[in-house]
């Protein structure tokens, strides 16, 4: 089975708005963590040949790799993230729900910090996990900026 980055439905079938609404429905952070981990389980893993140095996200506590693909005909950025930690895959799924399948301009301009504030996420992560999440977003936005230029 080959890896198809365009088969990842986060950002299309599951949007940031969907995730925000789901999280608001859950009563406590233990339930929310379970939900986030379940989101991560839906992400396909990257094949080992894509876990390269240039795809590695620096600044994360866990090992994280980011793969991007750009469809210039449709001005669409496709994203895939893999990690050795389930919670990080879940956090990546949250990021992908907002940035995957967007134009590079839209991905670059999306206010992830405002979204994280809305779902009260960063206050419930360790500082190192929060820094890693910001590093992941920064790498995506950097690549989107290059493509939008």
Secondary structure, 3 states (H helix, E strand, C coil): CCCCHHHCCECCCECHHHHHHHHHHCCCHHHHHHHHHHHHHCCCCCCHHHCCHHHECCCCCCCEEEEEEEECCCCEEEEEEEECCHHHHHHHHHHHHHHCCECHHHHHHCCHHHHHHHCCCHHHCCHHHHHHHHHHHHHHHHHHHHHHC
